[in-house]
């Protein structure tokens, strides 16, 4: 007898998450792009399945990029299925509208983008059924069960969707209009975005400061001292260093502008051979353990320690969350835990069976859940990143995954250690009328600093240069007021002021997180001191995007702007490159989420902003962009590109040739409206890595055999890749791997 019982449909964001839901819900029977159980059917998206339509889908004339057609502001935004995602969308649409399904559970990622993914699918599928919202921060079976036990009505998240929708539509409006306006005016393909352009501006500004920096020479006088101390049982037991200073604005200024003056002071010290301790000041100090990780801090730390890019760290953390179930949800901006997680933390610490951490775990003095760890008021959509209670098997992780897991595990251990406590000592020495300062530190309680061997920066490429902080952390010998100490050596050191350092991903992430300091308006700066560029979940993608469109480049850990990036910042108006505008956006989007701002009011301000951008592009400057070899010349639709870069004739328009940039294969007649584009990153969902040789074969009508993954069936195998007449990559004759 056929099963006529109605079931509940669960929609996950990705196949891997769908498998986890299915396991917990007992859905074991395989269906078409789904898993079926007695009460539930679990299916999945493949990330975003739906996107906003392209301009020419509103009006054919938008196929060509003409300044006269701008701004493009549709009365209402249309949605479409993303090319290549039609198969899985049809499965979802059929299931969502099936009479066998009584209601739906939204199980996409718990956040703004996850909400958008589901709501767009729900809308395009024409579904009217009620739905609940699953909200989980960890992918352990226990957390999933708890999430299903605490479902909320989907309507409770309507304001979250409105915030996500406004973000999506506003980015489309600004990106489409700004990119077209400036591309047409400057005759080179320019990508402009409300987060990426201000981020680029910060990098360009730093590079300008570096290039315009003029080093200033100065001198310092250093004295090496030895201390006669017969009371301690031996002679000359104490060695330390002091530096000449003069009082300037109540500060101890050690810089000496004149070499003659520096030599004069050195000669006085050498001649005297002795110095008197004029005063000793001891100040107690305390450094608290670091807070738990949010995504941005995890990315910063991984970049400093291992040189990982922000995007790589996010992918590793996402794998530990989704695939291995060893980390809680990583796309978070909170560094605190809720009160109800105390028992989870206890269980987690018991399960961290990393041998090298045994001593650190045993040294925890007690689980003091203070306000730096547990604080419900400082949790947004998600709590801090910590390991889950699942016992880790590091042999099943890659070396890089293990490195990220260990960072999160050690941070959880660190927060329960006591503070690092010390006494800072400053000794003022006098020779004739000249003064010298020596600094040192005496440790009273090592606290969490005892764990530094686990958390110190990787020594690869680390400078051996001694820093001022190293000097001040040394312990001074026992000194007392009036004591006479030897001057064993006096020297003049020649130094130069140093330019600002170029951004690394670690420091750029900090700049994006605290972008308010880059606002020049002092009144506004104070108001928007907590302004951020992007979110923890999007910052890595923004950095990668800037690299992909050739606005910045990596050199080791450092990030530098390209000439193209510098030129773009020259031509766009201040509003496009200032963090102020995107900061105001994020503040408004948050208010929409909180229910205190009308979405229509926000979108009205975006329409006015778009009109301003288009108008500002008309005020063309004399900046000339260098043509990029891989794209060729745009003036004649790409005919100026060199023949050796061509991969074949465009199968869509038959006029242009196909070439490749960092993101896609495209037709040189793109500016005349040809829509042939094969996004290489979109093929990653099929595990298909397209290269130039494969594309040449496909353009010539051949097929290519390749290893692929079929998301609908969650299976890996082999298939035949071919290029349709419409210019789409398709896969046929799929054969799953044996077993």
C-alpha positions as CSV (number, residue, x, y, z in Angstrom):
1,X,0.0,0.0,0.0
2,X,1.3,3.4,-0.9
3,X,2.4,5.7,1.9
4,X,-0.3,8.4,2.0
5,X,0.7,9.9,5.4
6,X,1.5,13.6,5.2
7,X,5.1,14.5,6.1
8,X,7.0,17.6,7.2
9,X,9.6,18.9,4.7
10,X,12.9,20.1,6.1
11,X,15.0,22.3,3.8
12,X,18.7,22.5,4.6
13,X,21.2,25.0,3.0
14,X,23.6,22.3,1.8
15,X,23.6,18.6,1.2
16,X,26.1,17.9,4.0
17,X,23.8,19.6,6.5
18,X,20.8,17.8,5.1
19,X,22.5,14.5,5.8
20,X,23.0,15.5,9.4
21,X,19.3,16.5,9.8
22,X,18.2,13.2,8.1
23,X,20.4,11.1,10.4
24,X,18.9,12.7,13.5
25,X,15.3,12.5,12.2
26,X,15.7,8.9,11.0
27,X,15.3,9.7,7.3
28,X,17.1,6.8,5.6
29,X,15.3,6.2,2.4
30,X,16.8,7.9,-0.7
31,X,14.5,9.9,-2.9
32,X,15.2,12.2,-5.8
33,X,17.4,14.9,-4.2
34,X,16.0,14.1,-0.8
35,X,16.0,11.6,2.1
36,X,12.7,10.2,3.4
37,X,11.7,9.0,6.8
38,X,8.4,8.1,8.6
39,X,7.5,11.7,9.6
40,X,10.0,13.9,7.7
41,X,11.5,14.5,4.2
42,X,14.8,16.2,4.2
43,X,16.0,18.1,1.1
44,X,18.5,20.9,0.5
45,X,19.6,23.9,-1.5
46,X,23.1,24.2,-2.8
47,X,23.8,27.5,-1.1
48,X,22.0,30.2,-3.2
49,X,19.6,28.7,-5.8
50,X,17.8,32.0,-6.5
51,X,19.2,35.4,-7.5
52,X,17.9,38.8,-8.6
53,X,17.3,39.1,-12.4
54,X,19.8,40.8,-14.7
55,X,18.9,44.2,-16.1
56,X,18.1,43.0,-19.6
57,X,15.4,40.7,-18.1
58,X,13.5,43.9,-17.3
59,X,14.1,45.5,-20.7
60,X,16.0,44.3,-23.8
61,X,17.8,47.6,-24.2
62,X,19.8,46.9,-21.0
63,X,21.8,44.2,-22.8
64,X,24.0,47.0,-24.0
65,X,25.8,49.2,-21.5
66,X,24.8,52.8,-22.2
67,X,25.1,55.6,-19.8
68,X,21.9,57.2,-21.2
69,X,19.9,54.2,-19.8
70,X,21.0,54.8,-16.2
71,X,20.0,54.6,-13.5
72,X,18.3,51.2,-13.7
73,X,15.8,51.1,-10.9
74,X,13.0,48.5,-11.4
75,X,9.6,49.2,-9.8
76,X,9.8,45.8,-8.2
77,X,12.7,43.3,-8.2
78,X,12.4,40.0,-10.1
79,X,13.9,36.7,-9.1
80,X,15.3,33.9,-11.2
81,X,16.8,30.4,-10.7
82,X,20.6,30.6,-10.8
83,X,22.0,29.0,-14.0
84,X,23.1,25.5,-13.2
85,X,20.8,25.2,-10.2
86,X,17.6,24.4,-12.0
87,X,17.7,20.7,-11.3
88,X,17.8,21.0,-7.5
89,X,15.3,23.9,-7.5
90,X,12.7,21.7,-9.4
91,X,13.1,19.1,-6.7
92,X,12.5,21.6,-4.0
93,X,9.5,23.2,-5.8
94,X,7.9,19.8,-6.3
95,X,8.3,18.8,-2.7
96,X,7.2,22.1,-1.3
97,X,4.0,22.0,-3.2
98,X,3.4,18.3,-2.9
99,X,0.1,17.2,-1.3
100,X,2.2,14.8,0.8
101,X,3.8,17.7,2.6
102,X,1.7,19.3,5.3
103,X,4.2,22.0,6.4
104,X,7.8,23.1,6.0
105,X,10.8,23.7,8.3
106,X,13.4,26.2,7.2
107,X,16.7,24.7,8.2
108,X,19.1,27.0,6.3
109,X,22.0,28.6,8.2
110,X,20.8,30.6,11.2
111,X,21.5,34.2,10.0
112,X,20.5,36.9,7.5
113,X,21.8,35.1,4.4
114,X,20.4,31.8,5.4
115,X,17.0,33.4,5.8
116,X,17.3,35.0,2.3
117,X,18.2,31.7,0.7
118,X,15.1,30.0,2.0
119,X,12.6,32.9,1.5
120,X,13.7,33.4,-2.1
121,X,13.2,29.7,-2.8
122,X,9.8,29.8,-1.0
123,X,8.8,32.8,-3.1
124,X,9.9,31.5,-6.5
125,X,8.4,28.1,-5.8
126,X,5.0,29.8,-5.2
127,X,4.7,28.0,-1.9
128,X,1.9,29.1,0.5
129,X,2.3,26.5,3.2
130,X,3.1,27.5,6.7
131,X,6.7,27.0,7.8
132,X,8.7,26.9,11.0
133,X,12.3,28.1,11.6
134,X,15.0,25.8,12.9
135,X,17.8,27.8,14.6
136,X,21.0,25.9,15.6
137,X,24.5,27.0,16.3
138,X,26.1,23.6,16.4
139,X,25.9,20.6,14.1
140,X,26.1,17.9,16.8
141,X,23.2,15.5,17.1
142,X,22.4,16.9,20.5
143,X,22.2,20.5,19.2
144,X,20.1,19.5,16.2
145,X,17.6,17.6,18.4
146,X,17.3,20.6,20.7
147,X,16.7,22.9,17.7
148,X,13.9,20.7,16.4
149,X,12.4,20.7,19.9
150,X,12.4,24.5,20.0
151,X,11.1,25.4,16.5
152,X,9.5,28.9,16.1
153,X,7.0,30.1,13.6
154,X,8.7,31.4,10.4
155,X,6.7,34.7,10.8
156,X,8.9,35.5,13.8
157,X,11.8,36.0,11.4
158,X,10.0,38.2,8.9
159,X,12.0,41.2,10.0
160,X,15.2,39.3,9.5
161,X,14.1,38.5,5.9
162,X,13.2,42.1,5.3
163,X,16.7,43.1,6.4
164,X,18.2,40.5,4.1
165,X,16.0,41.4,1.2
166,X,16.9,45.1,1.5
167,X,20.6,44.3,1.7
168,X,20.3,42.1,-1.4
169,X,18.3,44.6,-3.5
170,X,20.4,47.6,-2.4
171,X,23.6,45.9,-3.3
172,X,22.2,45.0,-6.7
173,X,21.1,48.6,-7.4
174,X,24.4,50.2,-6.3
175,X,26.6,47.5,-7.9
176,X,24.8,47.4,-11.3
177,X,24.4,51.2,-11.7
178,X,27.8,52.2,-10.3
179,X,29.7,49.4,-12.2
180,X,28.0,50.3,-15.5
181,X,28.3,54.1,-15.1
182,X,32.0,54.1,-14.4
183,X,32.8,51.2,-16.8
184,X,31.2,53.1,-19.7
185,X,32.8,56.4,-18.8
186,X,36.3,55.0,-18.4
187,X,36.1,52.3,-21.0
188,X,37.3,49.5,-18.7
189,X,35.5,46.9,-16.8
190,X,35.1,48.3,-13.2
191,X,33.5,46.4,-10.3
192,X,32.1,48.7,-7.6
193,X,30.4,47.7,-4.4
194,X,29.2,49.4,-1.2
195,X,31.6,47.3,1.0
196,X,34.5,46.4,-1.4
197,X,35.1,50.0,-2.6
198,X,35.5,51.6,0.9
199,X,37.7,48.6,1.9
200,X,39.8,49.2,-1.2
201,X,40.0,52.9,-0.3
202,X,41.4,52.1,3.1
203,X,44.2,50.0,1.5
204,X,44.9,52.7,-1.1
205,X,45.1,55.4,1.6
206,X,47.6,53.3,3.6
207,X,49.8,52.8,0.5
208,X,49.8,56.5,-0.2
209,X,51.0,57.1,3.4
210,X,53.8,54.6,2.8
211,X,54.8,56.1,-0.5
212,X,54.7,59.7,0.7
213,X,56.5,58.9,4.0
214,X,59.8,60.7,4.4
215,X,62.0,59.0,7.0
216,X,63.5,61.2,9.6
217,X,66.9,60.3,11.2
218,X,67.4,60.5,14.9
219,X,69.7,59.2,17.6
220,X,69.4,57.4,21.0
221,X,72.0,57.1,23.7
222,X,72.1,53.6,25.4
223,X,74.0,52.7,28.5
224,X,74.9,49.2,29.6
225,X,75.0,48.8,33.4
226,X,76.4,46.3,35.8
227,X,75.5,46.2,39.5
228,X,78.0,45.4,42.2
229,X,76.1,43.3,44.7
230,X,78.3,41.6,47.3
231,X,75.2,41.0,49.5
232,X,74.0,38.5,46.9
233,X,77.2,36.4,47.2
234,X,78.9,37.5,44.0
235,X,80.0,40.6,42.2
236,X,78.4,42.3,39.1
237,X,75.4,40.1,39.2
238,X,72.9,42.6,37.7
239,X,73.0,43.7,34.1
240,X,70.5,46.0,32.5
241,X,70.2,48.8,30.0
242,X,69.0,52.4,30.2
243,X,68.2,55.0,27.6
244,X,68.8,58.8,27.7
245,X,65.6,60.9,27.8
246,X,64.5,64.5,28.1
247,X,61.1,65.7,29.4
248,X,58.8,66.8,26.6
249,X,55.1,67.4,27.2
250,X,55.4,65.3,30.4
251,X,56.6,62.4,28.3
252,X,60.1,60.8,28.3
253,X,61.4,61.6,24.8
254,X,64.3,59.4,23.9
255,X,64.9,60.8,20.4
256,X,67.9,63.2,19.9
257,X,67.9,65.1,16.6
258,X,71.6,66.0,16.6
259,X,74.4,63.5,16.4
260,X,76.7,66.0,18.1
261,X,74.3,66.3,21.0
262,X,74.1,62.5,21.3
263,X,77.9,62.1,21.3
264,X,78.1,64.8,24.0
265,X,75.8,62.9,26.2
266,X,77.6,59.6,25.5
267,X,81.0,61.2,26.4
268,X,79.6,62.4,29.7
269,X,78.4,58.9,30.6
270,X,81.7,57.3,29.5
271,X,83.8,59.8,31.5
272,X,81.7,59.4,34.6
273,X,81.6,55.6,34.5
274,X,78.9,55.6,37.2
275,X,75.3,56.5,37.5
276,X,73.1,57.2,40.5
277,X,69.6,55.7,40.9
278,X,67.5,58.9,41.4
279,X,64.1,57.2,41.8
280,X,62.4,53.8,41.6
281,X,58.7,53.5,40.7
282,X,56.8,50.3,40.8
283,X,53.3,50.0,39.3
284,X,51.1,46.8,39.5
285,X,49.7,45.6,36.2
286,X,47.2,43.0,35.1
287,X,46.3,41.5,31.7
288,X,43.1,39.5,31.5
289,X,42.8,36.3,29.4
290,X,41.6,37.0,25.9
291,X,37.9,36.6,25.1
292,X,36.5,33.6,23.1
293,X,36.8,33.7,19.4
294,X,34.3,35.3,17.0
295,X,35.0,34.7,13.3
296,X,37.0,37.9,12.7
297,X,39.3,37.3,15.7
298,X,39.8,33.6,14.6
299,X,40.7,34.9,11.1
300,X,43.1,37.5,12.5
301,X,44.8,35.0,14.7
302,X,45.2,32.4,12.0
303,X,46.6,34.9,9.7
304,X,49.2,36.1,12.3
305,X,50.2,32.6,13.3
306,X,50.0,30.5,10.1
307,X,49.6,33.0,7.3
308,X,46.1,31.7,6.5
309,X,43.9,34.0,4.4
310,X,40.7,35.1,5.9
311,X,38.8,33.0,3.3
312,X,40.9,29.9,4.1
313,X,40.2,30.2,7.8
314,X,36.5,30.5,7.1
315,X,36.5,27.5,4.9
316,X,38.4,25.4,7.5
317,X,36.1,26.5,10.3
318,X,33.0,25.8,8.1
319,X,34.4,22.3,7.5
320,X,35.0,21.7,11.2
321,X,31.4,22.8,11.8
322,X,29.6,21.1,9.0
323,X,31.6,18.0,8.1
324,X,33.4,17.1,11.4
325,X,30.9,18.6,13.9
326,X,33.8,19.8,16.0
327,X,33.1,23.5,16.1
328,X,30.0,25.6,16.7
329,X,28.6,27.9,14.0
330,X,31.6,29.9,12.8
331,X,29.9,32.9,11.1
332,X,29.4,34.8,14.3
333,X,30.3,38.3,15.7
334,X,29.8,37.4,19.3
335,X,32.6,36.5,21.7
336,X,30.4,35.3,24.6
337,X,28.3,32.3,25.5
338,X,24.7,32.1,26.8
339,X,24.0,31.0,30.4
340,X,22.5,27.7,29.3
341,X,25.8,26.5,27.8
342,X,27.7,25.9,31.1
343,X,27.1,22.2,31.1
344,X,28.0,22.0,27.4
345,X,31.4,23.7,28.1
346,X,32.1,21.3,31.0
347,X,31.4,18.3,28.7
348,X,33.5,19.9,25.9
349,X,36.6,20.3,28.2
350,X,36.3,16.7,29.2
351,X,36.3,15.6,25.5
352,X,39.4,17.6,24.4
353,X,41.7,14.6,24.3
354,X,44.7,16.3,22.6
355,X,47.8,14.9,24.4
356,X,49.8,18.1,24.0
357,X,47.0,20.0,25.8
358,X,46.8,17.6,28.8
359,X,49.0,19.8,31.0
360,X,47.0,22.9,30.1
361,X,43.7,21.2,30.9
362,X,44.9,19.9,34.2
363,X,46.1,23.4,35.1
364,X,42.6,25.0,34.9
365,X,42.1,26.2,38.5
366,X,38.3,25.9,38.2
367,X,35.4,26.7,35.9
368,X,34.7,30.3,36.9
369,X,32.0,31.3,34.4
370,X,32.5,35.1,34.8
371,X,30.9,37.9,32.6
372,X,33.8,37.7,30.2
373,X,32.6,34.2,29.2
374,X,28.9,34.1,30.0
375,X,26.9,37.2,29.0
376,X,23.4,36.8,27.4
377,X,23.3,40.5,26.7
378,X,26.2,40.3,24.3
379,X,25.0,37.5,22.1
380,X,23.4,38.3,18.8
381,X,22.2,35.6,16.4
382,X,25.0,33.2,17.5
383,X,27.4,32.8,20.4
384,X,31.2,32.6,20.3
385,X,33.1,29.9,18.5
386,X,34.0,27.0,20.7
387,X,34.6,23.2,20.2
388,X,31.6,21.0,20.5
389,X,31.4,18.2,23.1
390,X,32.3,15.7,20.3
391,X,35.6,13.9,21.0
392,X,38.1,15.0,18.3
393,X,39.9,12.5,16.2
394,X,42.7,14.6,14.8
395,X,43.8,11.8,12.5
396,X,40.7,12.5,10.4
397,X,41.5,16.2,10.0
398,X,43.8,17.9,7.6
399,X,46.8,19.6,9.2
400,X,45.2,23.0,8.6
401,X,41.8,21.9,10.0
402,X,43.6,20.5,13.1
403,X,45.4,23.9,13.5
404,X,42.1,25.8,13.6
405,X,40.5,23.3,15.9
406,X,43.5,23.5,18.3
407,X,43.2,27.3,18.3
408,X,39.6,27.2,19.3
409,X,40.2,24.5,21.9
410,X,43.1,26.3,23.5
411,X,41.2,29.6,23.6
412,X,38.4,27.8,25.5
413,X,41.0,26.6,28.0
414,X,42.6,30.0,28.2
415,X,39.5,31.9,29.3
416,X,39.4,29.9,32.6
417,X,42.9,30.7,33.5
418,X,43.7,33.6,35.9
419,X,45.0,37.0,34.8
420,X,48.6,37.6,34.1
421,X,49.8,39.9,37.0
422,X,53.1,41.7,37.2
423,X,54.9,44.8,38.6
424,X,56.3,47.3,36.2
425,X,59.4,49.0,37.5
426,X,60.8,52.2,36.2
427,X,64.2,53.4,37.4
428,X,65.5,56.9,36.7
429,X,69.3,57.2,36.6
430,X,71.2,60.5,36.7
431,X,74.7,61.3,35.5
432,X,75.6,65.0,36.1
433,X,72.5,66.8,34.8
434,X,71.5,64.1,32.3
435,X,68.8,61.5,32.9
436,X,68.3,57.9,31.8
437,X,65.4,55.5,32.1
438,X,65.4,51.7,32.6
439,X,62.3,49.6,32.6
440,X,61.6,46.1,33.7
441,X,58.9,43.8,34.8
442,X,58.5,41.4,37.7
443,X,55.9,38.6,37.3
444,X,53.6,38.0,40.3
445,X,51.2,35.6,38.7
446,X,51.9,34.0,35.3
447,X,48.2,33.0,34.8
448,X,47.1,32.4,31.2
449,X,50.6,33.5,30.0
450,X,51.7,30.0,31.0
451,X,49.9,28.8,27.9
452,X,51.8,31.1,25.5
453,X,53.8,28.1,24.2
454,X,50.6,26.9,22.7
455,X,49.4,30.2,21.3
456,X,52.6,32.1,20.2
457,X,52.9,33.2,16.7
458,X,54.5,30.8,14.2
459,X,58.2,31.4,14.0
460,X,58.2,31.1,10.2
461,X,59.3,34.4,8.8
462,X,59.3,36.0,12.3
463,X,61.7,38.8,12.8
464,X,64.5,38.3,15.3
465,X,64.7,42.1,15.9
466,X,64.4,43.0,19.5
467,X,61.5,45.3,20.3
468,X,60.8,48.0,22.8
469,X,58.3,45.6,24.4
470,X,61.0,42.9,24.8
471,X,63.1,45.4,26.7
472,X,60.3,46.5,29.0
473,X,59.4,42.9,29.8
474,X,62.9,42.1,31.2
475,X,63.4,41.9,34.9
476,X,65.5,44.6,36.5
477,X,68.1,43.7,39.2
478,X,67.3,44.9,42.7
479,X,67.8,48.7,42.7
480,X,67.2,51.3,45.3
481,X,67.2,55.0,45.5
482,X,70.6,56.5,45.9
483,X,72.4,53.3,44.6
484,X,75.5,53.8,42.4
485,X,75.7,51.5,39.4
486,X,78.5,51.1,36.8
487,X,78.3,52.2,33.2
488,X,80.1,49.4,31.4
489,X,79.3,50.8,27.9
490,X,77.9,54.0,26.4
491,X,76.8,54.0,22.8
492,X,75.0,56.2,20.2
493,X,72.5,54.4,18.1
494,X,71.5,55.9,14.7
495,X,67.8,55.3,13.8
496,X,65.1,56.3,11.4
497,X,61.4,56.8,11.7
498,X,59.5,54.0,10.1
499,X,56.6,54.3,7.6
500,X,53.3,52.7,8.3
501,X,53.2,49.0,7.6
502,X,51.2,47.7,4.7
503,X,48.0,45.8,5.6
504,X,48.0,42.1,6.2
505,X,44.7,40.2,6.2
506,X,44.9,40.3,10.0
507,X,45.2,44.1,10.2
508,X,42.8,44.7,7.3
509,X,40.1,42.6,9.1
510,X,40.7,44.8,12.2
511,X,40.4,47.9,10.0
512,X,37.1,46.6,8.5
513,X,35.7,45.8,11.9
514,X,36.6,49.2,13.3
515,X,36.1,51.3,10.1
516,X,34.6,54.2,12.0
517,X,38.1,55.6,12.7
518,X,38.6,56.2,8.9
519,X,35.7,58.7,8.8
520,X,37.2,62.2,8.5
521,X,34.2,64.1,9.9
522,X,35.0,64.3,13.6
523,X,31.4,64.7,14.7
524,X,30.3,61.8,12.7
525,X,33.3,59.7,13.7
526,X,32.3,60.0,17.4
527,X,28.7,59.0,16.5
528,X,29.8,56.0,14.4
529,X,32.8,54.8,16.3
530,X,31.5,51.2,16.2
531,X,30.9,51.3,12.4
532,X,32.0,48.1,10.6
533,X,32.6,47.3,6.9
534,X,30.8,44.0,6.1
535,X,30.0,41.3,8.6
536,X,32.2,38.5,10.0
537,X,30.6,36.2,7.4
538,X,31.3,38.5,4.4
539,X,34.7,40.1,5.0
540,X,36.8,37.2,3.7
541,X,34.8,37.2,0.5
542,X,35.3,40.9,0.1
543,X,39.1,40.6,0.4
544,X,39.1,37.7,-2.1
545,X,36.9,39.7,-4.5
546,X,39.3,42.7,-4.4
547,X,42.1,40.3,-5.4
548,X,40.0,38.6,-8.1
549,X,39.1,41.9,-9.8
550,X,42.8,42.9,-9.7
551,X,42.3,45.9,-7.3
552,X,44.8,44.5,-4.7
553,X,47.4,41.8,-4.7
554,X,49.1,39.6,-2.1
555,X,52.9,39.7,-1.5
556,X,53.6,37.3,1.3
557,X,51.3,38.3,4.1
558,X,51.0,41.9,2.9
559,X,48.3,43.4,0.7
560,X,49.0,46.1,-1.8
561,X,46.7,48.1,-4.2
562,X,47.3,47.7,-7.9
563,X,47.4,50.7,-10.3
564,X,43.8,49.8,-11.3
565,X,42.7,49.9,-7.7
566,X,44.4,53.2,-7.1
567,X,42.8,54.7,-10.2
568,X,39.3,53.5,-9.2
569,X,39.6,55.3,-5.9
570,X,40.6,58.5,-7.8
571,X,37.5,58.5,-9.9
572,X,34.7,57.5,-7.6
573,X,32.9,60.1,-5.5
574,X,33.7,60.4,-1.7
575,X,30.4,58.7,-0.7
576,X,31.3,55.5,-2.6
577,X,34.7,55.1,-1.0
578,X,34.0,56.2,2.6
579,X,33.0,53.7,5.2
580,X,30.4,56.2,6.3
581,X,27.7,55.2,3.8
582,X,28.0,51.4,4.3
583,X,28.1,52.0,8.0
584,X,24.8,53.8,7.8
585,X,23.4,51.0,5.7
586,X,24.3,48.3,8.2
587,X,22.8,50.5,11.0
588,X,19.6,50.8,9.0
589,X,19.5,47.1,8.1
590,X,19.9,46.3,11.8
591,X,17.0,48.6,12.6
592,X,14.9,46.9,10.0
593,X,15.7,43.6,11.7
594,X,14.8,45.0,15.1
595,X,11.5,46.4,13.6
596,X,12.3,50.0,14.2
597,X,12.7,51.1,10.6
598,X,10.4,50.7,7.6
599,X,12.1,48.8,4.7
600,X,10.4,51.2,2.2
601,X,12.1,54.2,3.8
602,X,15.5,52.5,3.5
603,X,15.0,51.5,-0.2
604,X,13.9,55.1,-1.0
605,X,17.2,56.4,0.3
606,X,19.0,53.8,-1.9
607,X,17.2,55.0,-5.0
608,X,18.3,58.6,-4.3
609,X,21.8,57.4,-3.7
610,X,21.9,55.5,-7.0
611,X,20.8,58.6,-8.9
612,X,23.6,60.5,-7.2
613,X,26.2,57.9,-8.2
614,X,25.2,57.9,-11.8
615,X,25.3,61.7,-12.0
616,X,28.7,61.8,-10.4
617,X,30.1,59.4,-13.1
618,X,29.2,62.0,-15.7
619,X,31.8,64.3,-14.2
620,X,34.6,62.3,-15.8
621,X,38.2,63.0,-14.7
622,X,41.4,62.6,-16.8
623,X,42.4,59.4,-15.1
624,X,43.2,56.7,-17.7
625,X,43.0,53.0,-16.8
626,X,45.6,50.6,-18.2
627,X,44.0,48.0,-20.4
628,X,44.3,44.5,-18.9
629,X,45.9,42.0,-21.3
630,X,43.5,39.2,-20.5
631,X,40.4,41.2,-21.3
632,X,41.7,43.1,-24.4
633,X,40.3,46.4,-25.6
634,X,36.7,47.2,-24.9
635,X,36.2,50.1,-27.4
636,X,35.4,47.7,-30.3
637,X,33.8,45.1,-28.1
638,X,37.0,43.2,-27.5
639,X,38.4,43.0,-31.0
640,X,41.7,44.5,-29.9
641,X,42.6,41.5,-27.7
642,X,45.5,39.4,-28.8
643,X,44.7,36.2,-30.7
644,X,46.8,34.0,-28.5
645,X,44.5,34.7,-25.5
646,X,41.4,33.5,-27.4
647,X,40.1,30.0,-26.5
648,X,37.5,29.7,-29.2
649,X,34.5,31.3,-30.9
650,X,31.6,32.3,-28.7
651,X,28.8,29.7,-29.1
652,X,26.1,32.3,-28.2
653,X,26.6,35.3,-30.4
654,X,29.0,33.8,-32.9
655,X,30.8,37.2,-33.2
656,X,33.1,37.4,-30.2
657,X,35.8,35.1,-28.8
658,X,35.9,33.4,-25.4
659,X,38.5,34.5,-22.9
660,X,39.1,34.0,-19.2
661,X,39.5,36.3,-16.3
662,X,39.8,35.5,-12.6
663,X,36.2,34.6,-12.1
664,X,34.8,33.4,-15.4
665,X,35.0,32.5,-19.1
666,X,33.3,35.4,-21.0
667,X,32.7,36.7,-24.5
668,X,34.6,39.7,-25.8
669,X,31.3,41.0,-27.1
670,X,30.0,41.4,-23.5
671,X,29.6,45.2,-23.9
672,X,27.3,44.7,-26.9
673,X,25.0,42.5,-24.9
674,X,26.4,38.9,-25.3
675,X,25.6,37.0,-22.2
676,X,28.0,34.1,-22.5
677,X,29.5,33.6,-19.1
678,X,30.7,30.5,-17.4
679,X,31.4,31.2,-13.7
680,X,34.2,28.9,-12.6
681,X,33.4,29.2,-8.9
682,X,29.8,28.1,-9.6
683,X,31.1,24.9,-11.0
684,X,32.8,24.1,-7.7
685,X,29.4,22.8,-6.4
686,X,29.9,20.0,-8.9
687,X,33.5,19.5,-8.0
688,X,34.4,20.5,-11.5
689,X,37.5,22.5,-12.1
690,X,37.4,23.9,-15.6
691,X,40.7,24.9,-17.2
692,X,41.6,26.5,-20.6
693,X,42.3,23.2,-22.4
694,X,39.0,21.8,-21.4
695,X,37.2,25.0,-22.5
696,X,38.9,24.9,-25.9
697,X,37.6,21.4,-26.4
698,X,34.1,22.3,-25.3
699,X,34.1,25.3,-27.6
700,X,35.1,23.2,-30.6
701,X,32.1,20.8,-29.9
702,X,34.0,18.1,-28.1
703,X,32.9,16.6,-24.8
704,X,35.2,16.0,-21.8
705,X,35.2,13.2,-19.2
706,X,35.6,14.4,-15.6
707,X,35.2,13.6,-12.0
708,X,32.1,15.4,-10.7
709,X,29.7,15.5,-7.7
710,X,26.0,15.5,-8.2
711,X,24.4,17.5,-5.4
712,X,20.9,16.2,-6.0
713,X,22.1,12.6,-5.3
714,X,24.9,13.6,-2.9
715,X,27.2,11.2,-4.9
716,X,30.6,11.5,-6.5
717,X,31.4,9.9,-9.7
718,X,32.3,10.5,-13.4
719,X,30.4,12.2,-16.1
720,X,30.6,13.7,-19.5
721,X,30.9,17.5,-19.6
722,X,29.5,19.4,-22.6
723,X,28.6,22.9,-23.7
724,X,25.0,23.6,-24.7
725,X,24.0,25.9,-27.6
726,X,22.9,28.4,-24.9
727,X,26.5,28.5,-23.6
728,X,25.8,26.4,-20.4
729,X,28.0,23.8,-19.0
730,X,26.1,20.5,-18.5
731,X,26.8,17.0,-17.3
732,X,25.4,13.8,-18.8
733,X,26.0,10.1,-18.5
734,X,26.7,10.3,-14.7
735,X,28.2,7.2,-13.2
736,X,28.5,7.0,-9.4
737,X,31.6,5.6,-7.8
738,X,31.4,2.0,-6.9
739,X,30.1,1.5,-3.3
